[in-house]
C-alpha cells in the first residue's frame, strides 16, 4: 500500500506528503516484505507524487520526467499525453502478465493501482494547482482542500474534522503528518515511516523538509495528541479565522480574529 496526501492551504501554498514503504510479495500466500521507497519527487518547477503498483511506478516516473521536463509546459496537451502514456504502460503490463500465464485477468485487474499527483504553479494565473490521475485514467484538477491516495477512507478520517477551517502552510504540514501517522495506527501493514513532506509556498517555491524539520512536526503531533488538536492547531495569519479551539467551559467553537 502507498499513501500520498495533498493539502491546499488558505494562502495558495500546497503540502504533499507520503509514507516511504514499498511492499512486495515475498512468496506464496499473503507474506509481504516492505522496503523504503521515495514517492514524492521535487522537480525544478513542480512536485510529482505517485502511489500504487510498484512494478509500473518506475515507468510512470520516467514518463513524467520526459513530459514535464523543465522546458515543457503544464498544458492540457501534456496532461493528455501523460494520461495516454500511463494507459500504454498499463496495457503493456497487463499483456505481459497475461502472456506469462501466471495470473488470471481478474487477478491482474485487481492488482493494478495507479495514483499520480502533479503540483505546479500556473504560469498564466500565478496560482498553485494540483492535478491528479487514478485508475480511471481521467485526470482532473483538485478543487477540494484535501486529496488522498490510496487508503482514502482511513487516511481521510484524520483530515475530515478540519474541512471547514482555514489552514496555513504550517498547519498543512502538521495535518498531512497526522493523516499518515494516524492511518498507520489504523492500517499499519503496508504503510511505514519515515514520513516525507514537500511544500510549495504561495510564490511557487518548492522545499523538501529535512529530517530535523519533520522531527519537530512529529513532536508537535504527539503534543497535539496529549493536549487536544484544538489547542495547538491555529492559523498562522492572525487576520484569518482560527482553527477550532476549546473555550474555558470546554465547549468547542470557531473563533474569528
C-alpha positions in Angstrom: 0.0 0.0 0.0 1.1 3.6 -0.7 -0.2 6.7 0.9 0.1 10.2 -0.5 -1.6 13.3 0.9 -2.2 16.6 -0.9 -3.3 19.7 1.0 -4.3 23.1 -0.4 -3.7 25.8 2.1 -5.6 29.1 2.5 -2.8 31.3 1.0 -2.5 29.1 -2.0 0.5 27.1 -0.8 0.5 23.3 -1.1 1.7 20.5 1.1 2.4 17.0 -0.4 3.3 14.1 1.9 3.7 10.4 1.8 4.9 7.4 3.7 8.0 5.7 2.4 7.1 2.0 2.3 7.3 -0.2 -0.8 5.5 -3.5 -0.3 6.4 -6.6 -2.4 5.0 -10.1 -2.3 7.7 -12.3 -0.8 6.3 -15.6 -1.8 3.1 -17.6 -1.9 0.2 -16.6 0.3 -0.1 -13.2 2.0 3.5 -12.7 3.0 5.0 -9.3 2.1 8.2 -7.5 2.6 8.4 -3.7 3.0 11.3 -1.7 1.6 12.0 2.0 1.8 10.9 4.0 -1.3 10.6 7.6 -2.4 7.2 8.5 -3.6 7.3 12.4 -3.7 9.8 14.0 -6.1 10.9 17.6 -6.3 11.4 19.0 -9.8 12.5 22.5 -10.7 9.0 23.7 -11.2 6.7 21.0 -9.9 6.2 18.3 -7.4 5.4 14.8 -8.6 4.0 12.1 -6.3 3.0 8.5 -7.1 1.3 5.7 -5.2 0.2 2.3 -6.3 1.6 -0.7 -8.1 5.3 -0.6 -7.6 6.2 -2.6 -10.8 4.9 0.1 -13.1 5.6 3.2 -10.9 9.1 3.5 -12.2 7.9 3.6 -15.8 5.3 6.2 -15.0 8.0 8.2 -13.2 10.2 8.1 -16.3 7.2 9.2 -18.4 6.6 12.1 -16.1 10.2 13.3 -16.3 10.0 13.2 -20.1 6.7 15.1 -20.5 7.1 17.6 -17.7 10.8 18.5 -18.1 12.0 22.0 -17.3 11.3 23.1 -20.8 7.8 21.6 -21.0 4.6 23.4 -20.1 1.8 22.3 -17.9 -0.6 22.4 -20.8 -3.7 20.4 -21.4 -1.9 18.6 -24.2 0.9 17.5 -21.9 -1.5 16.2 -19.3 -3.4 14.4 -22.1 -0.1 12.9 -23.3 0.7 11.8 -19.7 -2.7 10.0 -19.4 -2.2 8.3 -22.8 1.3 7.2 -21.7 0.0 5.7 -18.5 -2.6 3.9 -20.4 0.0 2.3 -22.7 2.2 1.3 -19.7 -0.8 -0.4 -18.0 -1.8 -2.2 -21.3 1.8 -3.4 -21.8 2.0 -4.7 -18.2 -1.3 -6.5 -18.5 -0.4 -8.2 -21.8 3.0 -9.2 -20.4 1.5 -10.8 -17.3 -1.4 -12.5 -19.2 1.1 -14.0 -21.7 3.1 -15.3 -18.9 0.0 -17.2 -17.7 0.8 -16.9 -14.1 -2.3 -14.8 -13.2 -5.9 -14.6 -14.3 -7.3 -11.4 -15.9 -9.2 -10.6 -12.7 -6.1 -11.0 -10.5 -4.2 -8.6 -12.8 -7.1 -6.1 -12.9 -7.4 -6.1 -9.1 -3.7 -5.7 -8.5 -3.2 -2.6 -10.6 -3.5 0.6 -8.7 -2.1 3.8 -10.1 -2.4 7.2 -8.5 -0.3 10.2 -9.6 -0.2 13.8 -8.4 1.4 16.8 -10.0 1.6 20.1 -8.0 2.7 23.1 -10.1 2.4 26.8 -10.5 0.3 28.0 -13.4 2.2 30.5 -15.5 -0.8 32.5 -16.5 -2.8 32.7 -13.3 0.2 32.7 -11.0 -1.7 30.2 -8.8 -0.6 26.8 -7.5 -2.6 23.9 -8.7 -2.9 20.1 -8.1 -3.7 17.8 -11.0 -4.3 14.1 -10.3 -4.9 10.8 -12.2 -6.1 7.5 -10.9 -7.1 4.1 -12.2 -10.0 5.7 -14.2 -7.3 7.4 -16.3 -9.4 10.6 -16.2 -7.2 13.3 -14.9 -8.7 16.2 -13.0 -7.8 19.4 -11.2 -8.2 19.2 -7.4 -10.9 21.6 -6.2 -11.3 20.2 -2.6 -8.9 21.0 0.2 -7.6 17.5 0.8 -6.8 14.7 -1.7 -5.7 11.3 -0.5 -4.1 8.3 -2.2 -4.6 5.3 -1.7 -6.1 4.2 1.6 -8.5 7.0 1.1 -11.2 6.2 3.7 -8.8 5.6 6.6 -6.4 8.5 5.7 -9.3 10.9 5.2 -10.7 10.4 8.7 -8.0 12.4 10.5 -8.5 15.3 8.0 -12.3 15.4 7.8 -12.7 17.3 11.0 -10.8 20.2 9.5 -12.6 20.5 6.2 -14.4 23.7 7.1 -11.4 25.6 8.5 -8.8 27.8 7.0 -5.4 26.2 7.1 -2.0 27.8 6.8 1.1 26.0 5.5 2.4 25.1 9.0 -1.0 23.6 9.8 -1.0 21.8 6.5 2.3 20.1 7.3 1.0 19.0 10.7 -2.3 17.8 9.3 -0.5 15.8 6.5 1.8 14.2 9.0 -1.3 13.5 11.3 -3.2 11.8 8.4 -0.4 9.5 7.6 0.6 8.8 11.2 -3.0 8.1 12.3 -3.6 5.8 9.3 -0.5 3.8 10.3 -2.3 3.1 13.6 -5.5 2.0 11.8 -3.9 0.0 8.9 -0.2 -0.5 9.7 0.6 -3.3 7.4 1.9 -1.6 4.3 2.4 2.0 5.5 5.7 2.9 7.1 7.9 5.7 8.3 9.7 8.0 7.8 7.1 10.4 6.5 8.2 12.6 3.6 6.9 16.1 3.3 7.3 18.6 0.4 5.8 22.1 0.2 5.1 24.6 -2.5 4.8 28.1 -1.0 2.4 30.8 -2.3 5.1 32.0 -4.7 5.7 28.6 -6.1 9.0 27.8 -4.3 9.4 24.1 -3.6 11.0 22.7 -0.4 11.6 19.2 0.8 11.5 19.2 4.6 14.7 18.0 6.2 14.7 15.2 8.8 15.0 17.5 11.7 12.1 19.6 10.5 9.9 16.5 10.2 11.0 15.5 13.7 9.7 18.9 15.0 6.4 18.2 13.3 6.3 14.7 14.9 6.9 16.3 18.4 4.1 18.7 17.7 1.9 15.8 16.7 2.5 13.9 19.9 2.0 17.1 21.9 -1.2 17.7 20.0 -2.5 14.3 20.9 -1.8 14.9 24.5 -3.3 18.4 24.7 -6.1 18.2 22.1 -6.0 19.2 18.5 -7.9 22.4 19.1 -5.4 24.0 21.4 -2.4 23.6 19.1 -3.8 23.9 15.5 -4.1 27.6 14.9 -3.9 29.5 11.6 -0.6 31.4 11.5 -2.0 34.5 9.9 -3.9 36.4 12.7 -6.2 38.0 10.2 -7.7 34.7 9.3 -10.2 32.6 11.1 -8.6 30.4 13.7 -9.0 26.6 13.7 -11.3 25.0 16.3 -10.3 25.5 19.9 -11.9 25.0 23.3 -13.1 27.8 25.5 -13.0 27.7 29.3 -16.2 25.8 29.6 -14.8 23.1 27.2 -17.4 24.0 24.5 -15.9 23.7 21.0 -16.2 26.9 19.0 -14.7 28.7 16.0 -13.0 32.0 16.8 -12.5 34.9 14.4 -9.8 37.5 15.0 
